[in-house]
Amino acid sequence: MPLAADAPGWAKELALGFESGAHGQFVLHGNVADRFLLQGRRVSLVRCLDALLLGGFQLVFSYDLGNGLAIVRGGERLTEWPPMKEVPNLPRDPRGAIELITRYMRFRANLSAMGRGEVEQVAVIVRGADQVLPASRSGDIEIASLASLVRDWASEPPFAELPFASFLIADNLADLHPLVANHPRVDKVRIPLPDAAELAQALAQLRVEHAAAFDPASGDEQAAAALTGVTLSSLQSLVRIRAHQQKRLGPSDWAEVKKQLIEDEAEGLIEFIESKRSLDDYHAQDALKTWLRQDIALWHGGDLLALPMGYIFCGPVGTGKTYLVECLAGEAHVPVVKLKNFRDRWVGSSEGNLEKIFRLIRALGRCMVFIDEADQTLGKRDAGSGDSGLSGRLYSMIAQEMSNSANRGRVMWVLASSRPDLIEVDLKRPGRVDVKVPLLPTTTVEESAGLLRALLKRFDIKLEVAELAALPLPTLLTPGAAEALAVKVYRHSRTQQSDPLKALSAALEGYQAPVPRDVLEYQMRIAIREATDMAFVPPSLRALGDKALP
């Protein structure tokens, strides 16, 4: 497997594993459906694999469910094998294909043992291995027997003693049968999304092929940096469509294009948010804003020793946890990846969805990963047998990714929950979530007036804090409740043509908080107990955290 110095890292990993004798079977997973740069062209993974690594192999098989078994190279050698004279066509079914390859390799081993015939390097590439050997049918005896045969290629004689390499290609490792995916002698190689250098090279090629899609004044390096996380396939499709439409892509398009392409690639598993807000837009204590701005300064300065791996924003419902995430991301000038419902009813699908999400996150560069309702989403270490262990497996995957030290300075995890006490303690430990921030309602009329004034400004209603504080404003006012009040004031002033201050007075008559006070105080006590630093908690509320929970 001779390789050029500029060969991709995954190809070098495969070559090292085979040439050292450490591995003969490889599972390629991740960005396997993309196009890959090869000698000025964009080709499939199979074509790239064959050109980069298998040029010295005398016989190369390929198999997928649609096309059956095929010979990529060396077909004349196979025809010399006596059993092939009895088989007019190569098999299309998985068992027939796997058994034919197995029999042929045993034949080569027997020849070698008798000192007859030259040493022959043989490789097999199985596309869609997760469809041939699906994890969702791990209890099926027929599938398990096939997986056992394929697993033998990795470690059993004579396969492990011959120059034989097998490459199993699967979108997600979790979708592949565990007999193969979990075998210690199988080397699992992740194919990453293209980096900025690869994107720049692809853009340069596409600019030549489809000049009508590009702004001549824009540079490929800047565009590539803005598009990290996008596949070459989706980029190629976009450029071809724009060229056909005679619409140029320029710097103003890249952010929206990236959002669209990544959400399409994620198939509804994530929401990609580009925030234009900042912490100036969030009404909160100065101590909290100061802390967050200091962390962002460390992030921008590359000083990662004190940079947290993640935050938990906790507090009663309506305290603006999601809004704060958007403000924080806008202040840091990074995108937000919001996890949506990645759980699926099919065995292995939820784990596969998480793999896909992690693959996108790793390719984005600096970003924030936002998990709302974290107490429901993150799963439990031991959820019992009700979900066949799914919750525990998801918990393990997320916990491992959150504690990956290679992500520090690249990925910031942000959890939000009104019940942080229900999140597993291990997920809240330093090294996964370093800062726990309680977001609490107002404690004085003046604070309520300041919050309400800020929200009324969004409706172009300008009232001073002193005017508002003169009214019987409620305390323990959350941003959600204050926004509801602001909407009522705006509606009343527009429909009744009344003065905004009178409209607010009318809205306050018979006012009822949207969340019952006992529920609000319970969630406040939990949030205060979770706080990393009591500077985040107003002095008047600190004693609330000492009260026993019911």
N, C-alpha and C positions, 0 to 999 in steps of 0.2 A: 504494500500500500504506500508507494512513494507519494509524498505530498509537497506542494509548493509552500513557500514560507508564508504567503498571504492566504492560505486556506482557512476556512472558518474554524473556530474553536471546536465545534462539535465534531467536525471531520478529523481533527487531530486527536480528539479523545477516542474516537472509534479506531483509528490507526494504532494508537498506543495500546489499547486493550487487546487487539488482535495480534499485533506483532510481538508483544511481550508474552503471549500465551495465557494471559490472565483470563481472557474471555473469548468465546466463540459465538455467543449469541447476544444480540443487542436489541433493546426496545427503544425505538425512536419515538418520542412523544412531544407534544407541544405544538409549535407552529409548523406542523408537517404538511398542511394543505396549501402553503404559500408557494410563491415562485422564488427561485434562488439565482443569484448572479453567477454566470459561468461564461467566461470568454466573450464578454460583450452581449450575452443573451440572458433572458430570464426563463429558467427552465423549472420543471417539476423536481421534487425531492428525489424521486427514483432516478431520473436522468442525471441529476447532480451527484448522487451517491455512486452511480455506476462510473461516471466520468472521473471523479476524484479518487475513488478508492478501489475500484474493481477491474481496472484495466489489465492487471496481470493475472486475473482469474480465467482459467480455460473454459469453465462452464458456469453460466449464471442463469438460474431460474427466477421467474417472477410469478406471483400468484395473487389474485383477488377474486372475490365472489362473482363479479360480473364477467370477467374474461377467462376464468379458470387458470390452469397452469400453462405457462408459456416459457419459451427459451429466449433469453435476451442475447446470449452468445454461446457458441460451442455446440450447436445442435447436432453437428455431424458426429461428435463424440458420443452423444447419447444414442444415436441410431446404431452404433456398433455394439451396444449392449443387447444381448440376445433377447431378453423379455420384451424389448421395444418392437420386435418384429411381430409379436403377438398382440400389440396394442396399436390399432390404426390411428387413434387420436389421443392426445394428452387429456387426462381427466379434468373435469370442470368442478367436481364436488370436492370439498375440503379433505375428506378422508382419503379419497383416491389420490389426490395430489400429495398429501403428506406421506402416505404409505409408499408412493412411488419414489419420492426423494429418499425416504428412509432405506428402502431396499437398494437403491442405487449406491448410496454411501456404504452400506454393508458390503456390497459387491466390490467397491473400490478398496475397502479394508481387507477383504479376502485376497485380492490380487497383491496388495502390498505385503501381506503376511507371507505369501508364497514367492515374493521377490519378482513378481511379474508386473509389467506395466510401469509407466512413468508416474511420478507423483503428480496428482491433478488437484489444482485448487478449485474448489466448488463453493458457490455462494447462492443463497436463496433470499429473495426479497418478498415479504408478505405485506401487501398493501391492505389497509383496513383490517389489521389483525384483531382489533376489538370487535369486529363483526363476525370474524371466523371463530374467535374464542372469547365470547362476551362474558363479562363479569356478572351480568344480570341473569345468566343461566349457569352459574357456578355449581348448582345442585343437579344439573342435568348429566346423567351418566355418559351419554354420547359425547357431549362437549367436554366433560372432564377427561374422557379417554383420549380425545384429540389433544387436549392441553398437555396430558402426560407424555404423549408421543413427541410433541414439540419441545417440551421441557428436556427430554432426553438428548435433544440436539445440543443442549448447552453444557451437559456435564457427564453424560454416560459414554462409555466406550461403545463403538469405535469412533463416534463423532468427535469427542474431545481429543482424540489422538491424531485426527486428520486435519489437513489445511482446509477446514470447512467453516464458513461463516454464515450465520442466519441473521437477517435484519427484519424485525417485526415493527411495522409502522402503525401507530395508534394515536388518535387525537389526544386522548387523555389516558394517563396510566391507570386511573381508577376504573376505567371502562374495560380493561383487559383482565382475563381470567387470573385469579390470584395464584394458581399453580405456576404460572409463568411470571406474572408481574412481581411476585414476592420471592422468587427463587434467588438465592444469594449468588449463584454463578451467572446470572443474567445481568448484563450491564445496562442500566437505565440511563439513557442519554436524552436530555431535554434540548429540543431545537428552539432557540430563543427567537423573539421577534427581531426584525432588522434594527440595527443601531443607526445612529445619525450618519455615519460614514457610508453604510450600505444604501441608505435612503438617498444620500447626495449623489452617489454613483448611478442609482436607478433613475433619479430625476434628470441627470445629465443625458442619459440614454433616451429617456422619454421626450426630452426637449428637442432632440434631433429628429426623432420619429414623428412627433406631433407638435410642431412649433406653434400651431394656432392656439394651443391650450395654455401658453405661457406668456407672461409679461416679460419682455426682453430686459427690462430694467431691474428685475428681481434676481437674486442670487440663489443657487441651489443649496448652498451650505446653510443659509438662514432658514430656508423653507424646510430642509431636513431636520434642523434642530427643533422647529416648531411642530413637526409631524411625528416625533418619536412615539411609538406605540401603535403605528399604523402598519399594516402588512403591505408587501409589494404588490400582491394581487389586487387589493382594494385600491391602492394608489394607481395602478395601471388602468383599472376599469374607469376610475374617475377621470383621468387624463384623456382617455379615449372618448368618453362621453362629452367632455368639454371641448375637445378638438372638433368633434362632429357638430356640436352646437355653435362653434366659432366663438366660444366664451373663454376669455383669458382668466387664468388663476394668478392672483397677486397676493402680496403680504396681508391685505385686509381679509382675504378669504381663508387663510390657513387655520385660524382658531375654530371657525365654524365647520370647516371641512374635517378637521381632526375629530371634533365632537361627533359629527355624523358618522364618520367611518368607524370609529371605535365602538360607538353604540351598536352599529350594524354588526360588527364582528362579535360583539358580546351577546348578541341575540336576546336583548332585553334583560340581561342579568345585572347590568349596572346602568346608572344614570351619570352622565358626564357633565359636570357643572363648571362653567367658567364664571367666577364671581367678580363683579365690578364694585362691590362694597368694600369697606374697610372698618376697622375698629371704631373709627369716628362715628359710624352709623349705629353703633350698638350702645344702648344706654345701660351702663353698669358702673360698678365701683371703680375708682381710679386704681386701686391696688391690683385688681384683676387685669385691667388693660395694661398696666405697667409690666406685670409678669409676662403676659403673652407677647408684648412688644419686645421684651428682652430676649425671649426665646427665638423670636423671628430674627432679631439681630444676630444671635449666635448662628442660626441656620444660614443666613446670607453670608456671614463671615467665615463659614466653614469650620467654626469652633464647635465640634460635636461632642466633646467630653461631657458637657453639662446639658446637652440638648435632649429633651425627653423623647422616648420612642413613641409615646402616645398620651392622649388625654381622655378622661371621662368627664363629660359635662352632665351633671346630675341635678335634679331638682324637681319640683312639682310640675305637672302638665301646664303648658302655657307660658313657661318662663323663657322661651326663645332659644332653646338649645340648637335647633337646626339653623336659625338665623345667625347665631354666633359663629357657627362653623363656616358659613358663607362669608361673614365679615373677616374671620381669621384667615381664610384662604385668600381673600382679596387683598388683605394687608400683606400677606407673604408672596403674592403674585404666583400662586401655584394652582393647578386645577384640583377639583374635588371629584373623587370617584365615589359615588354613593351606591352601596350594595343594595340591590333589590332582592326579590324572593328567589334565591338560588336552590331552594329545596324542591325535590321532585319525587314523585311516587315510585319511580322505577329504581330498582336496585343499582347502585353505582352511579346514577345520574347526578345526584346532588354532589358527590365527591368530584365527579368530572366537571360540573359547573364551577366548583371552587377552583379547581386546577386552571380552568380557562381564565377566571377572574385574576388569579395570582399571576398568570402569564402576562396579562395586559398591564397589571400594576407594575411588575418588574421592568417593563419596557418603557414606561412613561417618564422615567427620570423623577424629578422632584414632584411629589403630589401628596394629597391628603386622602386617606381612605375613611369614609364616613359610614358608620354603622348605627342607624337609628333603631330605637327600641332594642338595644343590645341585649337586654335580659331575655328577650324572646328569640333573638336571631342567633346568638352565639352557641347555643346548645349547652349540654351538661356533660361533665366527665363521665357520669354514670346515670343514664336516664332510665335504667331498667330495661326490660325486654319488650316494652310496648312498641318500640319503633325498630326492632331488630338491630339495635346498636347504632343506628344512623346518627343520632344526636351525639353520641360519644365520639364517633369517627370524625364528624364535622368539627367538634370541639377540639380534637387533637390536631387537625390540619390547621385551624385558625390559630391555635396557641403556638404551634411551631412557627408559623409564618410571622406572627407578631413579635416573637422573640429573636428572630433572625437578625443578628448584629450587623450583617451586611446591608440591611435596610436603613440603618441609622443615618440620618441626613438625606435620605432619598425618599423614604415613605414615612409619613406621620399618620398614625392610627388615631382616629377620634371616635369615641363611643358616646352615645347619648342615651340616657335612661332616667325615668322617674322612679325606678326601683333598682338602684345599683346593688342593693343587698342581695338580689337574686342572681347577680352575675357571679360566676365561679371565682373564688378568691385567687386562684392561680392566674387568672387572666388580668387581675387588677394589681398584680405585684409589680414592683420596680423592674425595669427591663422589658416590660410589655406596655404597661400604662404607668408612667412615672408621676403624672400630675392629675389629681382629682379635684375638679372645680365645682363647688355648689352654686347653682344659680337660684336665687331666692327672690321672693316678692318684696315689695317696698315695706318699710317698717314705720314710716312717718308720713304725715299728710304732705310735707314738703317733697319727700321722695316721690310720692304718688303724683304730685303736681308736675314735677320735672319729667317723669316718664310720660304722663298724658300730654304734656306740651310737645315733647319730641314726636309723638305719634300723630298729634293734630297737624303738625307741620306737613305731613305727607298729604293731607287733604287741603293744603294751602289755607289752613286756619291758624292764625297767629295770635296766641294769647300768652300773657306773661305768667311766670310762676306765682307771683304775688296774687294775681287775679284768681288763679285756679286754687291756690291754697286757702283762699277766703271761703271757698265752698266746702260743704261736708264730704270731702272725698274719702273713699274707703282706704284703709291701710291693707297690707297683705295683697296688694294689687300686682298681678302678673302682667307681662307685656301682652299676653293673649287677651286677658280681660280688659286691659287699657285700650287695646285696638278695637275691641267690640264696642266700648264706650265711644271711641272716636268716630266709628262708623255711624253710631246712633246720632251723635251730634251733627255730623255732616248731613245725614239724611234729613234730620229735623230742620236744620237751617235751610236746606234746599227746597224741601216740600212745603214748609211753613213760612219761608222767607223771614225767619226770626234771627235775632242776634245769637252768635255762637255761644256766648256765655249763658244766655237764657236757655238755649237748647241743651247745654250741659246740665243746668239746674233741673230741667225737666227730666233728663235721662237719669239723674241721680235719685229721683223720687221713686221709692220702692225698689231701689237697686238690690239685686241678689247676685252674689259672686257665682261664676259659672262652675266652680269647684267647691263642694261643701268645706267649711272651715276645718272640720276634724280630719278630713282626707288631706287637705292642704298642709296642716300642721304635721301630720304623720310623715308625709313625703319630705317636708322640710327637715324634720329630725334626722331622717335617714341620710339626706344629702349633707347635713352639717357633720354628722359622724364620719362621713367618707372624706371630708375635706383634707387635702394634703397640707394646707397652711391655713390657720385660723384668721389670717389677714384677709382671706376671701369672704369671711363671715362678718356682717355688721355686729358691733359690740352688743347691741340690744337683743340679738338672736343667739348669741353663743351659749347661753344657759339652756336653750331649748335642746341642744344636742345631748345634754346630760340627763334628760328625762328618760325614764324607762319606756321602751317600746311595748305596746300591748301584745 
